């Protein structure tokens, strides 16, 4: 997966971004990413917290290996604060999908 991220970043760099990338022309299916609202219909928030936005920005800069801002993003990954950002989302999802996820609940209990 890391190689795919590197390749994507390099292709976007050499083509000055994604503008003009007509993926349908080569038979690439439209994006069909899973979203939490498909699993929990009550979860329809699109409001990002400032902490989430900061981490998303850090992740974008880290994946953008040719980014001029990469050196300014030196935060560590997998830290307790990252899990604290995700924990409420995980808890809501686990509550919404039911009790068949004992293994997931056990893993959630081990989060920092």
C-alpha positions in Angstrom: 0.0 0.0 0.0 2.8 2.4 0.7 4.1 1.9 -2.8 0.7 2.8 -4.2 0.8 6.0 -2.1 4.2 6.8 -3.5 3.2 6.2 -7.0 0.0 8.3 -6.7 2.0 11.2 -5.3 4.6 11.0 -8.0 2.1 10.7 -10.8 0.2 13.7 -9.4 3.5 15.6 -9.1 4.5 14.9 -12.7 1.0 15.9 -14.0 0.7 19.0 -11.9 -2.1 17.6 -9.8 -5.2 15.4 -10.7 -7.0 17.9 -12.9 -7.6 16.2 -16.2 -7.2 12.7 -14.9 -10.2 11.1 -16.7 -10.1 7.7 -15.0 -13.3 6.6 -16.7 -11.5 6.8 -20.0 -9.5 3.7 -19.0 -12.3 1.9 -17.5 -11.5 2.8 -13.9 -14.7 2.5 -11.8 -16.0 5.6 -10.0 -14.9 5.8 -6.4 -17.1 3.6 -4.3 -15.6 4.2 -0.9 -17.5 2.9 2.2 -18.7 5.6 4.5 -19.9 5.3 8.1 -23.4 6.4 7.2 -23.8 3.1 5.2 -23.4 1.2 8.4 -25.0 3.7 10.8 -27.8 5.7 9.1 -27.9 8.1 12.1 -24.2 9.1 11.5 -24.4 11.9 8.9 -22.0 14.4 10.3 -19.7 16.1 7.9 -18.4 18.6 10.6 -14.7 18.2 11.2 -13.1 19.2 14.5 -10.0 21.3 14.4 -7.9 18.5 15.8 -9.2 16.1 13.0 -8.4 18.7 10.4 -4.9 19.2 11.7 -4.2 15.5 11.6 -5.7 15.2 8.1 -3.4 18.0 7.0 -0.4 16.3 8.6 -1.3 13.0 6.8 -1.7 14.8 3.5 1.7 16.4 3.9 3.3 13.1 4.9 1.9 11.2 2.0 2.8 14.1 -0.4 6.5 13.1 -0.4 7.3 15.9 -2.9 5.4 18.4 -0.8 7.4 21.6 0.1 5.7 21.5 3.5 6.6 18.0 4.4 9.5 19.1 6.7 7.1 21.2 8.7 5.0 18.2 9.7 7.0 16.2 12.2 4.4 14.9 14.5 4.4 11.3 15.5 1.7 8.8 14.4 -0.3 6.4 16.4 0.0 8.5 19.5 -2.7 8.5 22.2 -4.2 11.7 20.8 -4.8 10.0 17.5 -6.8 7.3 19.2 -8.7 9.8 21.2 -9.8 11.5 18.0 -11.0 8.2 16.6 -12.5 6.6 19.8 -15.9 8.5 19.7 -16.3 7.5 16.0 -15.5 3.9 16.7 -17.8 3.8 19.8 -20.7 5.2 17.8 -20.2 2.7 15.0 -19.9 -0.3 17.2 -23.1 0.7 19.1 -24.9 1.2 15.8 -24.0 -2.1 14.1 -24.9 -4.3 17.1 -23.3 -6.9 19.3 -21.9 -9.3 16.7 -18.5 -7.6 16.9 -17.1 -9.1 20.1 -13.6 -9.1 18.6 -13.9 -5.5 17.6 -15.1 -4.5 21.0 -12.2 -6.3 22.6 -9.8 -4.5 20.4 -11.5 -1.2 21.2 -11.1 -1.9 24.9 -7.3 -2.1 24.4 -7.0 1.3 22.8 -5.1 3.9 24.8 
